[in-house]
Amino acid sequence: MTIENNKLKIIQKGFREKLLCQSCETKLSRWENSLKKHLVDLGKLTSDFLEINRMNDNLIRVKNIEYKFFKLAILSILWRMSLSTRKEFSDYQLGPYEEIIRNILLAEANVLEEHFPLFVYRYEMDKVFYPDIMMYFPHRKFDRIYTIYQFIIWGHLFCIIVNNKKVPKDMPKEIILKETGEMFISVKSLIELASPISVLTRIFDDDMKRFYGK
């Protein structure tokens, strides 16, 4: 850029790559706008349409989530990361699930809560929330069967188990996004992000099961 260039414009933050036609971009943008509305209110912990209850320092209960749009938006982000040729997303390779998710998005299908189960963490430091955090992580295996993909947008870490047939038997069902629009968000310290696997290794720990069981 030179100082003579006076045709500057503001663009959205984040990585950019041309992947889709305008029709598909418009379809996905509807879900993204819904997701943004949810995340802004979740960040503030106040909302006109969500019922947000901070149960304690470590757990937030949310109701009235627009389940279909919320889940389709997260799946669409994961799917585009798999399509991307950018090296930042080289670890997000969905394999045969790339086509499965493409068909779900194309049909705007209703996705069962047990299919591609989704759970969310919120990151704070000394009870202060930082919405500008965006991060990506290597995918992980659980029980050598289930692939779990993770990424952080708007200060929330989204974990998706990429499987549309079954879920781990010992996974506490309370932690996933429900078709009823209910979800529990676990609050974590930003310090944990110093270890990219710290969150994943605790998902199915016994103490976490007891915690959600209460």
SEPA-557693 format. One record per residue (C-alpha): residue in three letters; residue number from 1; x, y, z. Coordinates in steps of 0.2 Angstrom, whole numbers. Layout:
<rs>
<r><aa>ALA</aa><i>NUM</i><xx>X</xx><yy>Y</yy><zz>Z</zz></r>
...
</rs>
This chain:
<rs>
<r><aa>MET</aa><i>1</i><xx>0</xx><yy>0</yy><zz>0</zz></r>
<r><aa>THR</aa><i>2</i><xx>6</xx><yy>17</yy><zz>-4</zz></r>
<r><aa>ILE</aa><i>3</i><xx>1</xx><yy>34</yy><zz>3</zz></r>
<r><aa>GLU</aa><i>4</i><xx>-7</xx><yy>38</yy><zz>-14</zz></r>
<r><aa>ASN</aa><i>5</i><xx>-19</xx><yy>24</yy><zz>-12</zz></r>
<r><aa>ASN</aa><i>6</i><xx>-35</xx><yy>33</yy><zz>-5</zz></r>
<r><aa>LYS</aa><i>7</i><xx>-47</xx><yy>19</yy><zz>-10</zz></r>
<r><aa>LEU</aa><i>8</i><xx>-46</xx><yy>10</yy><zz>7</zz></r>
<r><aa>LYS</aa><i>9</i><xx>-61</xx><yy>1</yy><zz>15</zz></r>
<r><aa>ILE</aa><i>10</i><xx>-64</xx><yy>-8</yy><zz>31</zz></r>
<r><aa>ILE</aa><i>11</i><xx>-65</xx><yy>-27</yy><zz>29</zz></r>
<r><aa>GLN</aa><i>12</i><xx>-70</xx><yy>-40</yy><zz>42</zz></r>
<r><aa>LYS</aa><i>13</i><xx>-57</xx><yy>-47</yy><zz>53</zz></r>
<r><aa>GLY</aa><i>14</i><xx>-50</xx><yy>-64</yy><zz>51</zz></r>
<r><aa>PHE</aa><i>15</i><xx>-43</xx><yy>-75</yy><zz>37</zz></r>
<r><aa>ARG</aa><i>16</i><xx>-51</xx><yy>-72</yy><zz>20</zz></r>
<r><aa>GLU</aa><i>17</i><xx>-53</xx><yy>-84</yy><zz>5</zz></r>
<r><aa>LYS</aa><i>18</i><xx>-65</xx><yy>-85</yy><zz>-9</zz></r>
<r><aa>LEU</aa><i>19</i><xx>-74</xx><yy>-102</yy><zz>-7</zz></r>
<r><aa>LEU</aa><i>20</i><xx>-92</xx><yy>-100</yy><zz>-12</zz></r>
<r><aa>CYS</aa><i>21</i><xx>-104</xx><yy>-92</yy><zz>-24</zz></r>
<r><aa>GLN</aa><i>22</i><xx>-115</xx><yy>-78</yy><zz>-19</zz></r>
<r><aa>SER</aa><i>23</i><xx>-130</xx><yy>-88</yy><zz>-16</zz></r>
<r><aa>CYS</aa><i>24</i><xx>-121</xx><yy>-100</yy><zz>-4</zz></r>
<r><aa>GLU</aa><i>25</i><xx>-113</xx><yy>-85</yy><zz>5</zz></r>
<r><aa>THR</aa><i>26</i><xx>-130</xx><yy>-77</yy><zz>7</zz></r>
<r><aa>LYS</aa><i>27</i><xx>-137</xx><yy>-93</yy><zz>14</zz></r>
<r><aa>LEU</aa><i>28</i><xx>-123</xx><yy>-95</yy><zz>27</zz></r>
<r><aa>SER</aa><i>29</i><xx>-123</xx><yy>-77</yy><zz>31</zz></r>
<r><aa>ARG</aa><i>30</i><xx>-140</xx><yy>-79</yy><zz>39</zz></r>
<r><aa>TRP</aa><i>31</i><xx>-134</xx><yy>-92</yy><zz>51</zz></r>
<r><aa>GLU</aa><i>32</i><xx>-118</xx><yy>-82</yy><zz>55</zz></r>
<r><aa>ASN</aa><i>33</i><xx>-129</xx><yy>-67</yy><zz>59</zz></r>
<r><aa>SER</aa><i>34</i><xx>-139</xx><yy>-77</yy><zz>71</zz></r>
<r><aa>LEU</aa><i>35</i><xx>-123</xx><yy>-84</yy><zz>79</zz></r>
<r><aa>LYS</aa><i>36</i><xx>-116</xx><yy>-67</yy><zz>81</zz></r>
<r><aa>LYS</aa><i>37</i><xx>-132</xx><yy>-61</yy><zz>90</zz></r>
<r><aa>HIS</aa><i>38</i><xx>-130</xx><yy>-76</yy><zz>102</zz></r>
<r><aa>LEU</aa><i>39</i><xx>-112</xx><yy>-74</yy><zz>105</zz></r>
<r><aa>VAL</aa><i>40</i><xx>-113</xx><yy>-55</yy><zz>108</zz></r>
<r><aa>ASP</aa><i>41</i><xx>-126</xx><yy>-58</yy><zz>121</zz></r>
<r><aa>LEU</aa><i>42</i><xx>-117</xx><yy>-73</yy><zz>129</zz></r>
<r><aa>GLY</aa><i>43</i><xx>-101</xx><yy>-62</yy><zz>130</zz></r>
<r><aa>LYS</aa><i>44</i><xx>-111</xx><yy>-49</yy><zz>140</zz></r>
<r><aa>LEU</aa><i>45</i><xx>-121</xx><yy>-62</yy><zz>149</zz></r>
<r><aa>THR</aa><i>46</i><xx>-137</xx><yy>-51</yy><zz>146</zz></r>
<r><aa>SER</aa><i>47</i><xx>-150</xx><yy>-54</yy><zz>132</zz></r>
<r><aa>ASP</aa><i>48</i><xx>-167</xx><yy>-49</yy><zz>127</zz></r>
<r><aa>PHE</aa><i>49</i><xx>-170</xx><yy>-67</yy><zz>120</zz></r>
<r><aa>LEU</aa><i>50</i><xx>-158</xx><yy>-79</yy><zz>129</zz></r>
<r><aa>GLU</aa><i>51</i><xx>-161</xx><yy>-84</yy><zz>146</zz></r>
<r><aa>ILE</aa><i>52</i><xx>-144</xx><yy>-83</yy><zz>154</zz></r>
<r><aa>ASN</aa><i>53</i><xx>-141</xx><yy>-89</yy><zz>172</zz></r>
<r><aa>ARG</aa><i>54</i><xx>-123</xx><yy>-89</yy><zz>179</zz></r>
<r><aa>MET</aa><i>55</i><xx>-125</xx><yy>-103</yy><zz>191</zz></r>
<r><aa>ASN</aa><i>56</i><xx>-108</xx><yy>-100</yy><zz>199</zz></r>
<r><aa>ASP</aa><i>57</i><xx>-90</xx><yy>-94</yy><zz>194</zz></r>
<r><aa>ASN</aa><i>58</i><xx>-88</xx><yy>-110</yy><zz>183</zz></r>
<r><aa>LEU</aa><i>59</i><xx>-104</xx><yy>-113</yy><zz>175</zz></r>
<r><aa>ILE</aa><i>60</i><xx>-117</xx><yy>-104</yy><zz>164</zz></r>
<r><aa>ARG</aa><i>61</i><xx>-134</xx><yy>-111</yy><zz>160</zz></r>
<r><aa>VAL</aa><i>62</i><xx>-142</xx><yy>-104</yy><zz>144</zz></r>
<r><aa>LYS</aa><i>63</i><xx>-159</xx><yy>-107</yy><zz>137</zz></r>
<r><aa>ASN</aa><i>64</i><xx>-169</xx><yy>-101</yy><zz>121</zz></r>
<r><aa>ILE</aa><i>65</i><xx>-154</xx><yy>-104</yy><zz>109</zz></r>
<r><aa>GLU</aa><i>66</i><xx>-160</xx><yy>-104</yy><zz>91</zz></r>
<r><aa>TYR</aa><i>67</i><xx>-154</xx><yy>-122</yy><zz>90</zz></r>
<r><aa>LYS</aa><i>68</i><xx>-155</xx><yy>-125</yy><zz>71</zz></r>
<r><aa>PHE</aa><i>69</i><xx>-146</xx><yy>-109</yy><zz>65</zz></r>
<r><aa>PHE</aa><i>70</i><xx>-133</xx><yy>-110</yy><zz>79</zz></r>
<r><aa>LYS</aa><i>71</i><xx>-128</xx><yy>-127</yy><zz>75</zz></r>
<r><aa>LEU</aa><i>72</i><xx>-128</xx><yy>-125</yy><zz>56</zz></r>
<r><aa>ALA</aa><i>73</i><xx>-117</xx><yy>-109</yy><zz>58</zz></r>
<r><aa>ILE</aa><i>74</i><xx>-104</xx><yy>-119</yy><zz>68</zz></r>
<r><aa>LEU</aa><i>75</i><xx>-104</xx><yy>-133</yy><zz>56</zz></r>
<r><aa>SER</aa><i>76</i><xx>-103</xx><yy>-121</yy><zz>41</zz></r>
<r><aa>ILE</aa><i>77</i><xx>-87</xx><yy>-113</yy><zz>49</zz></r>
<r><aa>LEU</aa><i>78</i><xx>-79</xx><yy>-130</yy><zz>52</zz></r>
<r><aa>TRP</aa><i>79</i><xx>-84</xx><yy>-136</yy><zz>34</zz></r>
<r><aa>ARG</aa><i>80</i><xx>-76</xx><yy>-120</yy><zz>27</zz></r>
<r><aa>MET</aa><i>81</i><xx>-60</xx><yy>-123</yy><zz>37</zz></r>
<r><aa>SER</aa><i>82</i><xx>-59</xx><yy>-140</yy><zz>29</zz></r>
<r><aa>LEU</aa><i>83</i><xx>-61</xx><yy>-133</yy><zz>12</zz></r>
<r><aa>SER</aa><i>84</i><xx>-49</xx><yy>-119</yy><zz>14</zz></r>
<r><aa>THR</aa><i>85</i><xx>-32</xx><yy>-120</yy><zz>6</zz></r>
<r><aa>ARG</aa><i>86</i><xx>-24</xx><yy>-109</yy><zz>19</zz></r>
<r><aa>LYS</aa><i>87</i><xx>-11</xx><yy>-117</yy><zz>29</zz></r>
<r><aa>GLU</aa><i>88</i><xx>-18</xx><yy>-110</yy><zz>45</zz></r>
<r><aa>PHE</aa><i>89</i><xx>-33</xx><yy>-123</yy><zz>43</zz></r>
<r><aa>SER</aa><i>90</i><xx>-23</xx><yy>-137</yy><zz>36</zz></r>
<r><aa>ASP</aa><i>91</i><xx>-27</xx><yy>-148</yy><zz>51</zz></r>
<r><aa>TYR</aa><i>92</i><xx>-46</xx><yy>-146</yy><zz>49</zz></r>
<r><aa>GLN</aa><i>93</i><xx>-48</xx><yy>-160</yy><zz>36</zz></r>
<r><aa>LEU</aa><i>94</i><xx>-65</xx><yy>-168</yy><zz>38</zz></r>
<r><aa>GLY</aa><i>95</i><xx>-62</xx><yy>-182</yy><zz>25</zz></r>
<r><aa>PRO</aa><i>96</i><xx>-79</xx><yy>-191</yy><zz>21</zz></r>
<r><aa>TYR</aa><i>97</i><xx>-88</xx><yy>-180</yy><zz>33</zz></r>
<r><aa>GLU</aa><i>98</i><xx>-84</xx><yy>-165</yy><zz>22</zz></r>
<r><aa>GLU</aa><i>99</i><xx>-97</xx><yy>-171</yy><zz>9</zz></r>
<r><aa>ILE</aa><i>100</i><xx>-109</xx><yy>-176</yy><zz>23</zz></r>
<r><aa>ILE</aa><i>101</i><xx>-109</xx><yy>-159</yy><zz>31</zz></r>
<r><aa>ARG</aa><i>102</i><xx>-110</xx><yy>-150</yy><zz>14</zz></r>
<r><aa>ASN</aa><i>103</i><xx>-126</xx><yy>-159</yy><zz>10</zz></r>
<r><aa>ILE</aa><i>104</i><xx>-133</xx><yy>-154</yy><zz>28</zz></r>
<r><aa>LEU</aa><i>105</i><xx>-129</xx><yy>-136</yy><zz>24</zz></r>
<r><aa>LEU</aa><i>106</i><xx>-136</xx><yy>-137</yy><zz>7</zz></r>
<r><aa>ALA</aa><i>107</i><xx>-153</xx><yy>-144</yy><zz>13</zz></r>
<r><aa>GLU</aa><i>108</i><xx>-153</xx><yy>-133</yy><zz>28</zz></r>
<r><aa>ALA</aa><i>109</i><xx>-157</xx><yy>-150</yy><zz>37</zz></r>
<r><aa>ASN</aa><i>110</i><xx>-161</xx><yy>-152</yy><zz>55</zz></r>
<r><aa>VAL</aa><i>111</i><xx>-146</xx><yy>-160</yy><zz>64</zz></r>
<r><aa>LEU</aa><i>112</i><xx>-150</xx><yy>-171</yy><zz>79</zz></r>
<r><aa>GLU</aa><i>113</i><xx>-141</xx><yy>-165</yy><zz>95</zz></r>
<r><aa>GLU</aa><i>114</i><xx>-132</xx><yy>-182</yy><zz>96</zz></r>
<r><aa>HIS</aa><i>115</i><xx>-126</xx><yy>-180</yy><zz>78</zz></r>
<r><aa>PHE</aa><i>116</i><xx>-110</xx><yy>-169</yy><zz>78</zz></r>
<r><aa>PRO</aa><i>117</i><xx>-113</xx><yy>-165</yy><zz>96</zz></r>
<r><aa>LEU</aa><i>118</i><xx>-107</xx><yy>-148</yy><zz>101</zz></r>
<r><aa>PHE</aa><i>119</i><xx>-101</xx><yy>-141</yy><zz>117</zz></r>
<r><aa>VAL</aa><i>120</i><xx>-94</xx><yy>-124</yy><zz>122</zz></r>
<r><aa>TYR</aa><i>121</i><xx>-82</xx><yy>-116</yy><zz>134</zz></r>
<r><aa>ARG</aa><i>122</i><xx>-80</xx><yy>-98</yy><zz>139</zz></r>
<r><aa>TYR</aa><i>123</i><xx>-63</xx><yy>-90</yy><zz>143</zz></r>
<r><aa>GLU</aa><i>124</i><xx>-60</xx><yy>-77</yy><zz>157</zz></r>
<r><aa>MET</aa><i>125</i><xx>-45</xx><yy>-70</yy><zz>166</zz></r>
<r><aa>ASP</aa><i>126</i><xx>-49</xx><yy>-64</yy><zz>184</zz></r>
<r><aa>LYS</aa><i>127</i><xx>-68</xx><yy>-64</yy><zz>179</zz></r>
<r><aa>VAL</aa><i>128</i><xx>-65</xx><yy>-53</yy><zz>164</zz></r>
<r><aa>PHE</aa><i>129</i><xx>-71</xx><yy>-59</yy><zz>147</zz></r>
<r><aa>TYR</aa><i>130</i><xx>-61</xx><yy>-56</yy><zz>131</zz></r>
<r><aa>PRO</aa><i>131</i><xx>-72</xx><yy>-57</yy><zz>116</zz></r>
<r><aa>ASP</aa><i>132</i><xx>-58</xx><yy>-54</yy><zz>103</zz></r>
<r><aa>ILE</aa><i>133</i><xx>-49</xx><yy>-70</yy><zz>105</zz></r>
<r><aa>MET</aa><i>134</i><xx>-48</xx><yy>-81</yy><zz>90</zz></r>
<r><aa>MET</aa><i>135</i><xx>-38</xx><yy>-97</yy><zz>90</zz></r>
<r><aa>TYR</aa><i>136</i><xx>-37</xx><yy>-114</yy><zz>81</zz></r>
<r><aa>PHE</aa><i>137</i><xx>-30</xx><yy>-131</yy><zz>87</zz></r>
<r><aa>PRO</aa><i>138</i><xx>-24</xx><yy>-147</yy><zz>80</zz></r>
<r><aa>HIS</aa><i>139</i><xx>-38</xx><yy>-160</yy><zz>80</zz></r>
<r><aa>ARG</aa><i>140</i><xx>-38</xx><yy>-174</yy><zz>93</zz></r>
<r><aa>LYS</aa><i>141</i><xx>-44</xx><yy>-192</yy><zz>95</zz></r>
<r><aa>PHE</aa><i>142</i><xx>-54</xx><yy>-198</yy><zz>109</zz></r>
<r><aa>ASP</aa><i>143</i><xx>-54</xx><yy>-217</yy><zz>112</zz></r>
<r><aa>ARG</aa><i>144</i><xx>-45</xx><yy>-218</yy><zz>96</zz></r>
<r><aa>ILE</aa><i>145</i><xx>-62</xx><yy>-218</yy><zz>87</zz></r>
<r><aa>TYR</aa><i>146</i><xx>-69</xx><yy>-200</yy><zz>89</zz></r>
<r><aa>THR</aa><i>147</i><xx>-61</xx><yy>-185</yy><zz>81</zz></r>
<r><aa>ILE</aa><i>148</i><xx>-64</xx><yy>-169</yy><zz>90</zz></r>
<r><aa>TYR</aa><i>149</i><xx>-61</xx><yy>-152</yy><zz>82</zz></r>
<r><aa>GLN</aa><i>150</i><xx>-60</xx><yy>-136</yy><zz>91</zz></r>
<r><aa>PHE</aa><i>151</i><xx>-59</xx><yy>-117</yy><zz>88</zz></r>
<r><aa>ILE</aa><i>152</i><xx>-61</xx><yy>-101</yy><zz>97</zz></r>
<r><aa>ILE</aa><i>153</i><xx>-72</xx><yy>-87</yy><zz>91</zz></r>
<r><aa>TRP</aa><i>154</i><xx>-78</xx><yy>-72</yy><zz>101</zz></r>
<r><aa>GLY</aa><i>155</i><xx>-69</xx><yy>-79</yy><zz>116</zz></r>
<r><aa>HIS</aa><i>156</i><xx>-79</xx><yy>-95</yy><zz>116</zz></r>
<r><aa>LEU</aa><i>157</i><xx>-71</xx><yy>-112</yy><zz>112</zz></r>
<r><aa>PHE</aa><i>158</i><xx>-82</xx><yy>-123</yy><zz>102</zz></r>
<r><aa>CYS</aa><i>159</i><xx>-79</xx><yy>-142</yy><zz>102</zz></r>
<r><aa>ILE</aa><i>160</i><xx>-87</xx><yy>-153</yy><zz>89</zz></r>
<r><aa>ILE</aa><i>161</i><xx>-87</xx><yy>-172</yy><zz>89</zz></r>
<r><aa>VAL</aa><i>162</i><xx>-87</xx><yy>-176</yy><zz>71</zz></r>
<r><aa>ASN</aa><i>163</i><xx>-98</xx><yy>-191</yy><zz>70</zz></r>
<r><aa>ASN</aa><i>164</i><xx>-116</xx><yy>-193</yy><zz>64</zz></r>
<r><aa>LYS</aa><i>165</i><xx>-119</xx><yy>-211</yy><zz>70</zz></r>
<r><aa>LYS</aa><i>166</i><xx>-115</xx><yy>-212</yy><zz>89</zz></r>
<r><aa>VAL</aa><i>167</i><xx>-106</xx><yy>-203</yy><zz>103</zz></r>
<r><aa>PRO</aa><i>168</i><xx>-95</xx><yy>-208</yy><zz>117</zz></r>
<r><aa>LYS</aa><i>169</i><xx>-104</xx><yy>-219</yy><zz>129</zz></r>
<r><aa>ASP</aa><i>170</i><xx>-97</xx><yy>-210</yy><zz>144</zz></r>
<r><aa>MET</aa><i>171</i><xx>-100</xx><yy>-192</yy><zz>137</zz></r>
<r><aa>PRO</aa><i>172</i><xx>-111</xx><yy>-183</yy><zz>150</zz></r>
<r><aa>LYS</aa><i>173</i><xx>-126</xx><yy>-178</yy><zz>139</zz></r>
<r><aa>GLU</aa><i>174</i><xx>-128</xx><yy>-162</yy><zz>149</zz></r>
<r><aa>ILE</aa><i>175</i><xx>-113</xx><yy>-153</yy><zz>141</zz></r>
<r><aa>ILE</aa><i>176</i><xx>-119</xx><yy>-153</yy><zz>123</zz></r>
<r><aa>LEU</aa><i>177</i><xx>-131</xx><yy>-141</yy><zz>114</zz></r>
<r><aa>LYS</aa><i>178</i><xx>-149</xx><yy>-147</yy><zz>116</zz></r>
<r><aa>GLU</aa><i>179</i><xx>-162</xx><yy>-146</yy><zz>103</zz></r>
<r><aa>THR</aa><i>180</i><xx>-173</xx><yy>-138</yy><zz>116</zz></r>
<r><aa>GLY</aa><i>181</i><xx>-161</xx><yy>-123</yy><zz>115</zz></r>
<r><aa>GLU</aa><i>182</i><xx>-153</xx><yy>-127</yy><zz>132</zz></r>
<r><aa>MET</aa><i>183</i><xx>-134</xx><yy>-127</yy><zz>134</zz></r>
<r><aa>PHE</aa><i>184</i><xx>-122</xx><yy>-127</yy><zz>149</zz></r>
<r><aa>ILE</aa><i>185</i><xx>-106</xx><yy>-117</yy><zz>146</zz></r>
<r><aa>SER</aa><i>186</i><xx>-91</xx><yy>-121</yy><zz>157</zz></r>
<r><aa>VAL</aa><i>187</i><xx>-80</xx><yy>-106</yy><zz>162</zz></r>
<r><aa>LYS</aa><i>188</i><xx>-61</xx><yy>-108</yy><zz>160</zz></r>
<r><aa>SER</aa><i>189</i><xx>-46</xx><yy>-98</yy><zz>164</zz></r>
<r><aa>LEU</aa><i>190</i><xx>-36</xx><yy>-91</yy><zz>149</zz></r>
<r><aa>ILE</aa><i>191</i><xx>-21</xx><yy>-98</yy><zz>157</zz></r>
<r><aa>GLU</aa><i>192</i><xx>-27</xx><yy>-115</yy><zz>151</zz></r>
<r><aa>LEU</aa><i>193</i><xx>-24</xx><yy>-110</yy><zz>133</zz></r>
<r><aa>ALA</aa><i>194</i><xx>-6</xx><yy>-111</yy><zz>136</zz></r>
<r><aa>SER</aa><i>195</i><xx>-8</xx><yy>-130</yy><zz>133</zz></r>
<r><aa>PRO</aa><i>196</i><xx>-18</xx><yy>-133</yy><zz>118</zz></r>
<r><aa>ILE</aa><i>197</i><xx>-24</xx><yy>-150</yy><zz>124</zz></r>
<r><aa>SER</aa><i>198</i><xx>-28</xx><yy>-145</yy><zz>142</zz></r>
<r><aa>VAL</aa><i>199</i><xx>-47</xx><yy>-143</yy><zz>138</zz></r>
<r><aa>LEU</aa><i>200</i><xx>-49</xx><yy>-159</yy><zz>128</zz></r>
<r><aa>THR</aa><i>201</i><xx>-40</xx><yy>-169</yy><zz>141</zz></r>
<r><aa>ARG</aa><i>202</i><xx>-53</xx><yy>-164</yy><zz>154</zz></r>
<r><aa>ILE</aa><i>203</i><xx>-69</xx><yy>-166</yy><zz>144</zz></r>
<r><aa>PHE</aa><i>204</i><xx>-73</xx><yy>-183</yy><zz>150</zz></r>
<r><aa>ASP</aa><i>205</i><xx>-64</xx><yy>-183</yy><zz>167</zz></r>
<r><aa>ASP</aa><i>206</i><xx>-73</xx><yy>-191</yy><zz>182</zz></r>
<r><aa>ASP</aa><i>207</i><xx>-74</xx><yy>-174</yy><zz>191</zz></r>
<r><aa>MET</aa><i>208</i><xx>-81</xx><yy>-166</yy><zz>176</zz></r>
<r><aa>LYS</aa><i>209</i><xx>-95</xx><yy>-179</yy><zz>175</zz></r>
<r><aa>ARG</aa><i>210</i><xx>-99</xx><yy>-177</yy><zz>193</zz></r>
<r><aa>PHE</aa><i>211</i><xx>-99</xx><yy>-158</yy><zz>190</zz></r>
<r><aa>TYR</aa><i>212</i><xx>-112</xx><yy>-158</yy><zz>176</zz></r>
<r><aa>GLY</aa><i>213</i><xx>-122</xx><yy>-172</yy><zz>185</zz></r>
<r><aa>LYS</aa><i>214</i><xx>-126</xx><yy>-160</yy><zz>199</zz></r>
</rs>
